[in-house]
Amino acid sequence: MKRLQTLALEQKEDARHGDATFPIQKYITSLKPDYPVITTHWHEEAEFTLITEGDASYQIDLTSYAVEKDDLIFIPPLLLHSVSRGQSTLYQSETYVFHMNFLGGNATDICSTRYLMPLTNEELSVPCLIRPTHPAYVSLRKIFAQISSLFANPVEGYELAIKALLLQVIFLLLQNRTPDGKRSVDTANASEKLKTVLDYIHLHYAEPLTVAGLAAQCYFSEYYFMRFFKKHMNMTVVEYLNNLRLEKAVELFEQGNTSILEVSLATGFHNLSYFHKIFKRKFHMTPREFLKKLSSF
């Protein structure tokens, strides 16, 4: 069965983008009314994106950006980010996700120590949203088109060309960074707090979790934690936890687990009727109906 389109809830992605020798991968993302959000997550790779259709709201490092067709987005490694569909029926983007080591981020030369590693370690800030009015837009748009063309029609040595083009992207962004080139202390602290609690939820989603226990991971009161989480995640912590558990339940069903009770318990739902209720609310079918669809493919 084709996997149902659900929220991308793996907040710290473990997926490999490309392979070890060529760590870059192309993705086409579509957001529609039945799949409106890519939930907050982060990964070790950087992203270079062109909005090809519609509009959306990006949140990058706890800052919101309204984006529309033809805008470019650059997201450095390790920054929290999410995407929500805007007013248009369809939002679509083309993204290249790449590891900084591909560009020499793990080397010991001046390019790595002065630019690539500080960017990876969140010690340098570069523009994330590049609109058509941005002074570097024309050059960056041409580079994006070249990368896209090389992926579509790989010629001998295309890997060299892509590496050179991505280095040029970083060079152009560095020319247009903010004067101090650093994140605010408040943003960095809030981001780390959020990563801590998301990591904890990801590791313990199958166990009974309470708001008080999650708030304690951040050393926050329950009231402040609930406000903090809703502000930065655009959903309550209970909604996030339920979505993550449902995503894990779907994975177990797709892996061949057919016992609804066992899947419910394995994903942290200790009330079977509640599991049925929110599963149907999210996927518009019961767990049993979902299993029947799986068996028909």
C-alpha positions as CSV (number, residue, x, y, z in Angstrom):
1,M,0.0,0.0,0.0
2,K,1.2,3.5,-0.8
3,R,2.0,5.1,2.5
4,L,-0.6,7.5,3.7
5,Q,0.5,11.1,3.7
6,T,0.9,12.1,7.3
7,L,2.8,14.7,9.3
8,A,6.6,14.4,9.2
9,L,7.1,13.9,12.9
10,E,10.6,12.6,13.2
11,Q,12.0,15.7,14.9
12,K,15.6,14.6,14.7
13,E,15.8,12.9,11.3
14,D,17.8,9.7,11.1
15,A,17.2,9.3,7.3
16,R,20.3,9.3,5.1
17,H,20.1,11.9,2.4
18,G,22.0,10.5,-0.6
19,D,24.9,8.1,0.4
20,A,28.2,8.4,2.2
21,T,30.2,9.3,-0.9
22,F,27.6,11.7,-2.4
23,P,25.5,13.0,0.6
24,I,22.9,15.0,-1.3
25,Q,19.4,14.2,-2.2
26,K,16.6,15.9,-4.1
27,Y,13.1,16.1,-2.7
28,I,9.8,17.4,-4.1
29,T,7.4,18.5,-1.3
30,S,3.7,18.9,-1.7
31,L,1.4,20.3,0.9
32,K,-2.4,19.9,0.4
33,P,-5.5,20.3,2.6
34,D,-5.1,16.6,3.7
35,Y,-1.4,17.0,4.3
36,P,-0.9,20.7,5.4
37,V,2.2,20.6,7.6
38,I,5.7,19.4,7.9
39,T,6.2,19.4,11.7
40,T,9.2,21.0,13.4
41,H,12.3,18.9,13.0
42,W,16.0,19.2,12.4
43,H,18.9,17.3,10.9
44,E,22.7,17.5,10.3
45,E,22.3,18.5,6.6
46,A,21.6,21.9,5.1
47,E,18.7,22.6,2.7
48,F,18.5,24.7,-0.4
49,T,14.9,25.1,-1.6
50,L,12.9,26.8,-4.4
51,I,9.2,27.4,-3.9
52,T,7.6,26.2,-7.2
53,E,3.9,26.6,-6.4
54,G,1.7,28.3,-3.9
55,D,2.5,29.9,-0.6
56,A,3.4,28.7,2.9
57,S,4.7,29.7,6.3
58,Y,8.2,28.5,7.2
59,Q,9.5,28.6,10.8
60,I,13.3,28.5,10.9
61,D,15.2,28.7,14.1
62,L,12.0,30.0,15.8
63,T,11.5,32.8,13.3
64,S,8.5,32.8,11.0
65,Y,8.8,33.5,7.2
66,A,5.9,33.9,4.8
67,V,7.1,32.4,1.5
68,E,5.5,32.2,-2.0
69,K,6.3,31.0,-5.5
70,D,9.9,31.7,-6.7
71,D,11.3,32.4,-3.2
72,L,14.5,30.6,-2.3
73,I,15.1,29.1,1.2
74,F,18.4,28.2,2.7
75,I,18.4,26.3,6.1
76,P,21.8,25.6,7.7
77,P,22.4,22.4,9.6
78,L,20.8,21.6,13.0
79,L,18.3,24.5,12.9
80,L,14.7,23.7,13.9
81,H,12.3,24.2,11.0
82,S,8.8,23.5,9.9
83,V,6.5,24.3,7.0
84,S,2.7,25.0,7.0
85,R,0.6,25.4,3.8
86,G,-0.7,28.9,3.2
87,Q,-3.9,30.0,1.5
88,S,-3.2,28.3,-1.8
89,T,-4.8,24.9,-2.5
90,L,-1.4,23.4,-3.3
91,Y,2.1,24.2,-2.1
92,Q,5.1,22.6,-3.8
93,S,8.8,23.0,-3.5
94,E,12.0,21.5,-4.8
95,T,14.7,20.9,-2.2
96,Y,18.3,19.7,-2.2
97,V,19.4,18.4,1.2
98,F,23.2,18.0,1.6
99,H,25.8,17.3,4.2
100,M,28.4,20.0,4.8
101,N,31.1,17.3,4.8
102,F,30.4,17.0,1.0
103,L,31.8,20.5,0.7
104,G,34.8,19.8,2.9
105,G,33.2,20.7,6.3
106,N,35.2,18.0,8.0
107,A,38.6,19.2,6.6
108,T,41.2,21.3,8.4
109,D,41.7,24.0,5.8
110,I,40.7,27.6,6.2
111,C,37.4,27.1,4.2
112,S,36.2,24.6,6.8
113,T,37.5,26.2,10.0
114,R,36.5,29.8,9.1
115,Y,33.2,29.2,7.3
116,L,31.8,25.7,7.0
117,M,32.2,24.4,10.5
118,P,31.0,27.7,12.2
119,L,27.9,27.5,9.9
120,T,27.4,23.9,10.9
121,N,27.9,24.6,14.6
122,E,25.4,27.5,14.5
123,E,28.1,30.1,15.1
124,L,27.4,32.0,11.8
125,S,24.0,33.2,10.6
126,V,23.1,33.6,6.9
127,P,19.9,34.8,5.3
128,C,17.3,32.0,5.2
129,L,14.7,33.7,2.9
130,I,15.9,35.0,-0.4
131,R,13.2,36.8,-2.3
132,P,13.4,38.1,-5.9
133,T,14.3,41.5,-4.6
134,H,17.3,40.2,-2.6
135,P,20.7,41.3,-4.1
136,A,21.9,37.7,-4.4
137,Y,18.6,36.3,-5.7
138,V,19.4,36.3,-9.5
139,S,22.8,34.6,-8.9
140,L,21.3,32.0,-6.5
141,R,18.4,31.3,-8.8
142,K,20.8,30.5,-11.6
143,I,22.8,28.2,-9.4
144,F,19.6,26.4,-8.3
145,A,18.6,25.9,-12.0
146,Q,22.1,24.5,-12.7
147,I,21.9,22.1,-9.8
148,S,18.4,21.0,-10.9
149,S,19.6,20.5,-14.4
150,L,22.6,18.4,-13.3
151,F,20.4,16.2,-11.2
152,A,18.0,15.6,-14.1
153,N,20.8,15.0,-16.6
154,P,23.9,13.8,-14.8
155,V,27.0,14.1,-17.0
156,E,30.5,12.9,-16.3
157,G,31.9,15.0,-13.4
158,Y,28.4,16.4,-12.4
159,E,29.3,15.7,-8.8
160,L,32.2,18.2,-9.0
161,A,29.9,20.8,-10.5
162,I,27.3,20.4,-7.8
163,K,29.9,20.7,-5.1
164,A,31.3,23.9,-6.7
165,L,27.8,25.3,-7.0
166,L,26.9,24.7,-3.4
167,L,30.1,26.3,-2.2
168,Q,29.1,29.3,-4.4
169,V,25.7,29.4,-2.6
170,I,27.4,29.6,0.8
171,F,29.8,32.3,-0.5
172,L,26.9,34.4,-1.8
173,L,25.0,34.0,1.5
174,L,28.0,35.0,3.6
175,Q,28.2,38.2,1.6
176,N,24.7,39.1,2.8
177,R,24.6,38.0,6.4
178,T,23.7,40.2,9.3
179,P,26.6,42.4,10.6
180,D,27.2,40.4,13.8
181,G,26.4,37.1,12.0
182,K,25.3,35.4,15.2
183,R,22.0,34.2,16.6
184,S,20.6,35.8,19.7
185,V,21.1,34.1,23.0
186,D,17.4,33.9,23.6
187,T,16.8,32.1,20.3
188,A,19.7,29.7,20.9
189,N,18.4,28.9,24.4
190,A,14.8,28.4,23.3
191,S,15.9,26.2,20.4
192,E,18.0,23.9,22.7
193,K,15.1,23.6,25.2
194,L,12.8,22.6,22.4
195,K,15.2,20.1,21.0
196,T,15.6,18.6,24.5
197,V,11.9,18.0,25.0
198,L,11.4,16.7,21.4
199,D,14.2,14.3,21.8
200,Y,12.7,13.1,25.1
201,I,9.3,12.6,23.5
202,H,10.8,10.7,20.6
203,L,12.6,8.3,22.9
204,H,9.8,7.8,25.4
205,Y,6.6,8.1,23.3
206,A,5.6,4.5,24.1
207,E,5.6,5.3,27.8
208,P,3.1,7.2,29.9
209,L,4.1,10.9,29.6
210,T,2.7,13.9,31.5
211,V,2.9,17.6,30.9
212,A,4.6,18.0,34.3
213,G,7.3,15.4,33.3
214,L,8.0,17.1,30.0
215,A,8.1,20.5,31.5
216,A,10.7,19.2,33.9
217,Q,13.0,18.4,31.0
218,C,13.2,22.1,30.3
219,Y,13.1,23.2,33.9
220,F,9.8,25.0,33.2
221,S,6.6,25.2,35.1
222,E,3.7,23.3,33.5
223,Y,1.9,26.6,32.5
224,Y,5.0,28.2,31.0
225,F,5.9,24.9,29.2
226,M,2.5,24.6,27.6
227,R,2.7,28.2,26.3
228,F,6.3,27.7,25.1
229,F,5.5,24.5,23.2
230,K,2.3,25.8,21.6
231,K,4.1,29.0,20.5
232,H,7.0,27.3,18.8
233,M,5.3,24.1,17.5
234,N,1.9,25.6,16.5
235,M,0.1,22.7,18.3
236,T,-0.2,21.6,21.9
237,V,2.2,19.0,23.4
238,V,-0.7,16.5,23.6
239,E,-1.5,17.0,19.9
240,Y,2.1,16.5,19.0
241,L,2.5,13.4,21.1
242,N,-0.7,11.9,19.6
243,N,0.5,12.6,16.1
244,L,3.8,11.0,16.8
245,R,2.2,7.9,18.3
246,L,-0.2,7.6,15.4
247,E,2.7,7.9,12.9
248,K,4.5,5.1,14.8
249,A,1.3,3.0,14.8
250,V,1.1,3.3,11.0
251,E,4.7,2.2,10.7
252,L,4.0,-0.9,12.7
253,F,0.9,-1.7,10.6
254,E,2.9,-1.3,7.5
255,Q,5.7,-3.6,8.9
256,G,3.2,-6.4,9.2
257,N,1.8,-6.0,12.7
258,T,-1.9,-6.9,12.5
259,S,-2.9,-6.8,16.2
260,I,-4.6,-3.5,16.8
261,L,-4.3,-4.0,20.6
262,E,-0.5,-4.7,20.5
263,V,0.1,-1.7,18.2
264,S,-1.9,0.5,20.4
265,L,0.0,-0.5,23.5
266,A,3.4,-0.4,21.7
267,T,2.8,3.2,20.7
268,G,1.7,4.5,24.1
269,F,-2.1,4.3,23.7
270,H,-3.3,2.3,26.7
271,N,-6.9,3.0,26.0
272,L,-8.0,1.1,22.9
273,S,-11.2,3.1,22.3
274,Y,-9.2,6.3,22.5
275,F,-6.7,4.9,19.9
276,H,-9.6,4.1,17.6
277,K,-11.1,7.5,18.0
278,I,-8.0,9.6,17.2
279,F,-6.8,7.2,14.5
280,K,-10.1,7.7,12.7
281,R,-10.1,11.4,13.3
282,K,-6.6,11.7,11.6
283,F,-6.8,9.1,8.9
284,H,-10.6,9.1,8.2
285,M,-10.7,5.3,8.7
286,T,-10.5,2.9,11.6
287,P,-7.4,0.9,12.3
288,R,-9.1,-2.2,11.0
289,E,-10.1,-0.4,7.8
290,F,-6.5,0.7,7.4
291,L,-5.3,-2.9,7.8
292,K,-7.8,-4.0,5.1
293,K,-6.4,-1.4,2.7
294,L,-2.9,-2.7,3.4
295,S,-3.9,-6.2,2.7
296,S,-5.4,-5.3,-0.7
297,F,-2.1,-4.1,-2.1
